[in-house]
Structures are given as C-alpha cells and as structure tokens.
Amino acid sequence: WRLPPTPLAAEFGMRHGCLPIPDAEQEPVSRSLPIPAADVTISAHEQGDFIRELEPVVAEASANFSLPVVATMFEPREEQSQWLLKQFACHMRRIKMKPVLFVLSAEHKALVAAHHPLLAVDASALTYKIEAATGIPEAGIDLLKWPAAWAVLQAGAPSVFVSDADILWLQDPRPYFLALGDVDVAVSLDSQDDNLMTSEGSWKEVEQIAKAEQVPACCRGGFPYNAGQVFFRGSRGKELVRKIAATHWRFLALPGVMPGVDGTCTEDQNPMQWAIFDHCSQQAHGDRCRILDPRLFRDASSGELPKSISGAEPFSIHEDTDDKEQRLLRAMRTWHDVCSD
C-alpha cells in the first residue's frame, strides 16, 4: 500500500512552518536531543552508556539482531494501565515475541519485568535532557517515543516497530515486516473509517480548529497516519526517526505553545506525520514508504468488521479510544481470545 495523496500539504506546511528543517543537526532545538546532533549537551560517553545498556536487551528482543523489534512506551497513569500491561504481555507470549518497553523509573521497570516476556528499559535519565530541550517540567513518556525508537535502531536492531500498549495482538507481524523489503517506513492508517483523501477543505478545517484552540496549525493533524503503529527500517529509517524527534522538539518551541500544557504540541503524532510526509515526498524516498495494510493493522473503528477480510486476518487492533479496556475485552471475547480470561 502506497501512502495516500496529500494535495496542498506542502503549501500548508510551508505557510505554517510545519516542514522539518532539511538538516536536523543544524536545528537549534535539536541540539539538546538525547540523539546525535551538532553540539549535543549529552556527551558521547553518556550516549554510549545508554546504548551499551540497551544492546543486550535489543539482542534478546531481535533474536541476536536478526528480527524486527517491537518498542513500546509504558507509564502507569490510570487504573486500567496494569490491566493493559497484563493483556499486552499475554498476547506477546502467545505470538512468541519479546517487546522492549521503555519506562521512567526503577519501580515501573520492576512492574514491567514481572510480566514475562516483556523486556523493560529504564529511560528516566533521558527525560532530564528532554526537559532541558523543551522547557517542559517532568517530561512524560510521550516525549520519549521517538528518541527511544532511534535508540533501538542505534543499538543494533535491523528495524523497529513502534507500538502503543493499547493494542490487541493476534499474530506475529514480523514475517510481514520482513516481506516489506527495502522500505524506510510503513505507518498505520488513522481513523480508518474516514475518507483518506486530504483536500483543500480539510486543510482549512485544520486551520480553523487550531485558531479556535489557539495552538499552531502544525499541531492539529491533516494526515491519515497514526503514531500508534509505525515501522522503521535501516539507516534511512533511523535518520527519519531522528528527523521526527527534531520536528517534535521544534513544534514545542513554536509561538503559542504553552510548555507543560497538554493539548498544545506535546503529543507525538503530528510531528511524525509532517516528517513522514516530507521524507516520502522526496523522489529518492517515495518508493520506500508504505501504509500498513489496514486489514492487518486495524484501529478502533474496525470493531464491527469480520475477523477475516478478503482472506486476511489482522495482526493487531489498536483500540485508541477512551474506553479502550471495554473495547479490547469485547474484541477478545468475540474472537474467543484466551487473554480475556
């Protein structure tokens, strides 16, 4: 599946300053990223320590650096978080995968490690650099998603699949990822029950929403790409992840953004969308960008669909809604999933 066309996106991005700076290393905000960039404030020694600690975890998750790694951010914010962790672990056991979960404390690491086969990594040290870069106190797990994905690739994984925890896993997706071949990125569709074509009207609607909410237009969507299921491969994919992180940091510095206030530009999906659009619009990269087959990587809007569509059964269902526990349970019971017990 190729990326759907996005007419007028480039013009919109240039007008509002949404497009990534071509050389992320020259972007002032990115210089404080916990990833390689010019004049970094985290030393090469510190970077090396973190990557060295991550390497054996990535080796285990990737079967000695041979298979894609699933990377997930986890922070127990709500009562349902531990239930989500339990069902996530149950499904990973069933499909025989060992995902890497990034957490923010030793306590959370112990919580994750208690759920076999999940592999926990304490990334709390990186949050101090994120706080310094963004001005956001107590930077949460959302701001770690792209640096963590980069770190997995830097630690030797051939590819990484960034997965949210509110996903029902039904099959091992790694054969599908390997069959994608020489791709840089493959991203899941957002709002799969909507029209995928972005038009002049939809961009005007983004501007209207941003104006009403008094936030930069770059931080209010426009593309049908979901950050909850994204695959990156190889050195070009790693560079794209870095560009996403740098774009995220830059969005946080846009005029009108209120540091530390959720709902402005803190969430991770919009910078990912603009960076993927920019990367995949280039002639040299366009053939290496894909949409994950929506029959196989579904979202919450697919709840009423049959399990098999044209002979294809899903690898995953992303229940990215407020009532995620209820929807996950309903899907598991409908399909007689043993993890619902």
Order of alpha helices (4+ residues) and beta strands (2+ residues): alpha-alpha-beta-alpha-beta-alpha-beta-alpha-alpha-beta-beta-alpha-beta-alpha-beta-alpha-alpha-beta-beta-beta-alpha
